[in-house]
Amino acid sequence: MNARVIGLVTAILLAAPANSETIDGARIVVIDGDTVALPCVTPGPGCSERVRLYNIDAPETRGATCNAELELGLAAKARLRQLLTGPVSIDRCEPKTGRCKDGFGRTLGALISAAGDIGQLLIAEGLAEPWRAGRKARDARKAKWCGGQ
């Protein structure tokens, strides 16, 4: 490899976030109950890494199907914010599949705080559901959140 290619590869590797890191939870921006934004290593306009908690689905806060879903989505978002205290570990990529990005280009990962795996806590508290792919699974989650509305 020539020096230019080596320099480019090095720059890409240095710019890419580590698969696992710890960050102060106060620096994490909550987008909704299952998505957060992490500050970039080198801050700049519009610079953040969006992380989608893998294996969970929280009710929508934008584009909610019904008022009950919106209310539950806002509760999930608020609870996620509460759980992001102190140091939070971000473990990127799904361990079972090795996937690191979702269909929207967001990083897939888990957030671990002193309280435990935040996604699993949201599920245990009834603020999120386990993620399952497909229209039937999505419709079942929506029906549960909207109570058949």
C-alpha positions as CSV (number, residue, x, y, z in Angstrom):
1,M,0.0,0.0,0.0
2,N,1.2,3.5,-0.7
3,A,1.5,6.2,2.0
4,R,-1.7,8.0,0.8
5,V,-3.8,4.8,1.2
6,I,-2.3,4.1,4.6
7,G,-3.0,7.7,5.7
8,L,-6.6,7.4,4.5
9,V,-7.2,4.1,6.3
10,T,-5.6,5.5,9.5
11,A,-7.8,8.6,9.3
12,I,-11.0,6.5,8.9
13,L,-10.0,4.2,11.8
14,L,-9.3,7.2,14.1
15,A,-12.6,8.9,13.1
16,A,-14.7,5.8,13.7
17,P,-16.1,5.3,17.2
18,A,-14.8,2.4,19.3
19,N,-17.1,-0.5,19.6
20,S,-17.2,0.0,23.4
21,E,-16.6,3.2,25.3
22,T,-17.8,4.9,28.5
23,I,-19.2,8.4,28.5
24,D,-20.8,10.7,31.1
25,G,-24.5,10.1,30.7
26,A,-25.2,13.9,31.1
27,R,-23.5,14.3,27.6
28,I,-26.0,12.0,25.9
29,V,-29.0,13.6,24.2
30,V,-32.2,11.5,24.3
31,I,-34.1,11.5,20.9
32,D,-36.8,9.2,22.0
33,G,-37.3,6.1,24.1
34,D,-34.9,3.9,22.0
35,T,-32.6,6.4,20.3
36,V,-29.9,8.7,21.6
37,A,-27.3,11.0,20.2
38,L,-23.7,10.8,21.4
39,P,-21.4,13.8,21.1
40,C,-18.6,13.5,18.5
41,V,-15.0,13.1,19.4
42,T,-14.3,16.2,17.3
43,P,-17.2,18.6,17.8
44,G,-18.6,20.5,14.9
45,P,-21.9,21.7,13.5
46,G,-24.4,18.8,13.3
47,C,-21.9,16.4,14.7
48,S,-23.3,13.5,16.7
49,E,-23.6,9.8,16.5
50,R,-27.1,8.4,16.7
51,V,-27.4,5.2,18.6
52,R,-30.5,3.0,18.3
53,L,-30.8,0.6,21.3
54,Y,-30.8,-2.8,19.8
55,N,-33.4,-5.5,20.6
56,I,-36.0,-3.0,21.9
57,D,-38.7,-0.8,20.4
58,A,-40.2,2.1,22.4
59,P,-43.4,3.8,21.4
60,E,-43.1,6.8,19.0
61,T,-43.0,10.4,20.1
62,R,-43.1,11.7,16.6
63,G,-45.7,10.0,14.3
64,A,-47.5,8.2,17.1
65,T,-50.5,6.1,16.0
66,C,-52.6,7.3,18.9
67,N,-52.5,9.5,22.0
68,A,-51.8,6.5,24.3
69,E,-48.7,5.7,22.2
70,L,-47.5,9.3,22.4
71,E,-48.0,9.4,26.2
72,L,-46.1,6.1,26.6
73,G,-43.4,7.3,24.2
74,L,-42.9,10.5,26.2
75,A,-42.7,8.4,29.4
76,A,-40.1,6.1,27.9
77,K,-38.1,9.1,26.7
78,A,-38.2,10.7,30.2
79,R,-37.2,7.4,31.9
80,L,-34.3,6.9,29.5
81,R,-33.1,10.4,30.4
82,Q,-33.3,9.4,34.1
83,L,-31.3,6.2,33.6
84,L,-28.5,8.1,31.9
85,T,-26.7,9.2,35.1
86,G,-23.1,8.8,35.8
87,P,-20.8,6.8,33.5
88,V,-22.7,5.0,30.8
89,S,-21.0,2.3,28.7
90,I,-21.9,2.1,25.0
91,D,-21.5,-1.3,23.5
92,R,-21.9,-1.0,19.7
93,C,-23.1,-3.7,17.3
94,E,-25.5,-6.5,18.0
95,P,-23.6,-9.4,19.6
96,K,-25.7,-12.1,18.0
97,T,-25.7,-10.8,14.4
98,G,-22.7,-8.5,14.4
99,R,-24.8,-5.8,12.7
100,C,-23.6,-2.3,13.6
101,K,-26.0,-0.1,11.7
102,D,-29.8,-0.2,11.2
103,G,-31.7,0.7,8.0
104,F,-31.5,4.4,8.8
105,G,-27.8,4.5,9.3
106,R,-27.9,4.7,13.1
107,T,-25.4,2.8,15.2
108,L,-27.0,-0.2,16.9
109,G,-25.9,-0.6,20.5
110,A,-26.6,-1.2,24.2
111,L,-26.4,1.4,26.9
112,I,-25.2,0.1,30.3
113,S,-25.4,2.2,33.4
114,A,-25.0,1.4,37.1
115,A,-28.6,0.3,37.0
116,G,-27.9,-2.3,34.2
117,D,-28.8,-2.7,30.6
118,I,-31.0,0.3,29.9
119,G,-33.0,-1.3,27.1
120,Q,-33.8,-4.3,29.2
121,L,-34.8,-2.0,32.1
122,L,-37.2,-0.1,29.8
123,I,-38.8,-3.5,28.7
124,A,-39.0,-4.6,32.4
125,E,-40.8,-1.4,33.3
126,G,-43.3,-1.7,30.4
127,L,-42.0,1.3,28.6
128,A,-40.6,-0.7,25.6
129,E,-41.2,-4.0,23.9
130,P,-38.6,-6.6,22.7
131,W,-37.8,-5.8,19.0
132,R,-39.0,-8.3,16.5
133,A,-38.8,-7.6,12.8
134,G,-41.8,-7.6,10.4
135,R,-45.1,-5.9,9.9
136,K,-47.0,-8.4,12.1
137,A,-44.7,-7.7,15.1
138,R,-44.9,-4.0,14.5
139,D,-48.7,-4.1,14.3
140,A,-48.8,-6.1,17.5
141,R,-46.7,-3.5,19.4
142,K,-48.8,-0.7,18.1
143,A,-52.0,-2.5,19.1
144,K,-50.6,-3.1,22.6
145,W,-49.6,0.6,23.0
146,C,-52.9,1.9,21.5
147,G,-55.2,-0.5,23.2
148,G,-57.0,-1.4,20.0
149,Q,-57.7,2.2,19.1
